[in-house]
């Protein structure tokens, strides 16, 4: 039953990508502009051509490195802050305005400020990290507040709160909240990383590649890069679900 669900999910994701291409094609027919809205065939041809080029994978690695570093840093900070918020209403009230600020500030404003105060090569990681911290900390706080009080009383018998307790008790019990936050963070993180790479012209990155394609009016390449990024997000979003699937297969 679960294998059928997984297969149907993959098939639905594929149909979703096809739907995006159909919408682009429809917009081209309505607008009557084949340059800005190329045909589906041209987009897929461009995507296959890009995937056959080694440079494309180097660009993907650069962007993925920025995303991975941002996720790692934001996860560490977000989980620590979220646990503190879950354990203290004072800390929760203290950080709420800052989290609201980071969540609501326009990305372009944040990126411009970061560009002024630091080197351009650090902007994609810093900007993405700042945008992802509230997402992870809020999910962690909600997970912490929903923990079973009886289970928390059991760990208190072993001693005070520590990193070992956080790793062995809190994080496993909050796994559902963290997985959902991670899935959302991957999609949002990819958008922020590529956008900042575009703005600061990061060498050998997907953002720079999209800028170059738009400069030369190669719109089929822009949509092809978008499809590649969608596939990357779908693949990376599946990573937190793999341990549970392996356990189900072994049963």
QUIUR-V698432 format. One record per residue. PHI is phi in whole degrees, 0 to 359 (* if undefined). Layout:
phi=(PHI,PHI)
//
This chain:
phi=(*,292,295,295,294,297,295,294,294,296,296,295,296,297,296,296,294,298,299,300,297,296,296,297,296,297,298,295,294,293,284,71,234,283,285,284,239,291,288,300,298,296,295,293,299,295,297,295,295,294,289,272,264,298,298,298,289,295,294,297,296,297,295,295,297,299,293,296,296,296,296,296,295,294,293,297,292,296,293,297,295,297,295,298,293,292,267,219,293,295,296,298,291,292,271,300,298,293,295,296,297,293,283,256,294,301,300,298,294,300,296,298,297,294,298,286,263,215,288,300,293,266,299,303,288,295,297,295,300,295,284,271,304,299,298,284,294,293,295,295,297,298,295,293,291,269,294,292,297,295,293,293,295,294,289,294,291,272,143,284,296,210,297,296,294,299,285,264,243,293,299,300,287,261,303,298,294,292,296,295,295,296,299,291,293,296,295,295,298,298,296,292,300,296,295,290,299,296,289,263,60,293,296,53,234,294,298,294,296,294,299,297,294,290,296,264,58,264,291,297,289,299,292,295,297,297,296,298,293,298,297,298,296,298,292,292,294,279,302,294,271,296,303,295,289,295,295,294,290,283,284)
//
